[in-house]
Amino acid sequence: MIKPWVFEFLPELGGLSTEPDPRDVTKLFTRYLDLWARDEALGFEGIFFSEHHFGRSYSASPNLLIAALAQRTKRLRLGVMGVVLPYYHPTRVVEEFGMLDHLTGGRLEIGTAIGVPQELARLNMTMAEARERNEEIVAVLDAALANRVISHRGKYFSFSDLRILPRPLQQPSPPRWTTVVSAESARRAARHRVKISTGFNATEVIKRIFDAYREEAAAAGYRAGPECLALRRRVTVARTSDEAHRYARGVADRLKSFVAEDERLNTNIPDAPAPTGGFTLSDEEFITGIPKDVAQTVIAQCRAVGAGHFLAVLNYSAPVDEVAEAHELFGREVVPSLRAAAST
């Protein structure tokens, strides 16, 4: 079985030059909460939210979205892919995870990330510092999930004999994830026994990244099967091929605009990677068509890389009516095919 997830951006209304009516923003939150609750009936495995700051999406604190949606659903797994650790004190991160696991009734998925260079730079944080902070906070997270009382001495954080409350409902820990774009980061995740998600690259490159994870896991003494690996793609689905490709052109235009802005911001970050973050934006990142064709492409890509999870970014940053229709089509006509398919 290939488990189907929604990977969600909550696109902002307006932009740099246009400030929306606050009442319209409230309506947008309500509409999306209704949409995500509907995803449970459509058979999705769960929803991973994204964390982004300073424009393009209303995703500054996705843990709040999890808390709100938990009250509207009973089965959906809920997580963030991922919480950008360098922004936070590690004890707050751990305690919020514990609270959310109880508020969701044990449906939390823990996802962490280093962050987007262009966003970190707005706070005068280099990628070198972000990586150091991320590693230090992951070490605290490891310790806090294994022990009731923890102490830590590090470059950025120092504390003694703290009791982290509450302990999560899922013991010893909710499932843990991180996003990766390289074999090196995949190997690091495997050493922590953390599941990984990736996209952007061609399936051939992603297979090499996943192979590195599997090899490192084997060296650490455990088998990393499809359940440890998630493929994320931008999916544009519609009732007709012409309509899907028309929507896809809108997705491509919005993405090009975002990439152009990233390139401009990148000039101010001395240690930032290339505008695409060290990876190439492959044509295989975009899956477009009617539900039957989309299902076949998703299954083929997941089998090629050995992924047991598929994270669909549906009609990326489109108007909410278009996104809602994409959720309906994908849920009714693609999800059953994925659940019936073998991942390898």
Summary of the structure (lengths in Angstrom):
residues: 344
radius of gyration: 19.5
end to end distance: 9.2
largest distance: 61.5
contacts: 1138
relative contact order: 0.14
helix: 48%
strand: 19%
